């Protein structure tokens, strides 16, 4: 798919914005992906820690293709 650039680091600002656009809290993200992200890491992602590439790609794809968390339950 031309022009679909998903494989680059996600900033903490992008992470927070992505969660907001998807209507997710950190707990909601945990429930959605089926894995508990420790609060310390969730806070670090929102601060400045590197966001795992897989998580960044998932969030970007969901936003780009207008997929809501409820659409994939």
N, C-alpha and C positions, 0 to 999 in steps of 0.2 A: 504494500500500500504506500504509494508515494507521499512524501511529506509527513508521514506519521513518525515523529521523533519521540520515542518513549524512554529510550535507554540512556538517560543522562541523570545525574544526581538531582534529587528533589531537595529543595531548601526547606527550612523549617517554616517559612512563610507559606510556601506552596502546600506543605503538609496541613497546616492549620486551615488554610483556605479550602483545600480539597475536602477535609472532614466537614467543614461548614457547608460547602456546596452540596454535599451528599446527605446532609442532615444527620451526620453521625457524631456522637460523642466518642471518647476513647473507649468507654465500656461498650458502646454500640458497635464500634469497629471490632473489638474483641469477639463479640457475639457473632458478627457477620463472618469473620474469617475463621471462626471456630478455634481460636487460639488466644490465650491470655497473654497480652503484652504487659510485662511488669510495669507498674505505675512509674517506677524510676525511669524506665526506657521511654515510655510514652511522654513523660515530661521532658526527657532529653531530646526526643524527636521534635517536640514543639519548641525547644530552646535552640539547639544547634547541632545535635548529634546527627551523623549520617543516617538517612532513612534507607532501610534495605531496598535494593533495586526492585525486588519482586513486589513489595508493597507499593512502591512509587508507580510501577507499571500498572498494577491493578487499579489504583485510584485514578490515574490519568485515563486509562481506557474507559472506566465507568463514567467519568465526566465527559469525555469526548463523544461517547456513544449514548449518552443520556440514560445510563442504566442506574436505576435506583436500587439500594440494597434490598428492598422488598420485592423487586422483580426477579431475584435469583434465589429466593428461599425455597 
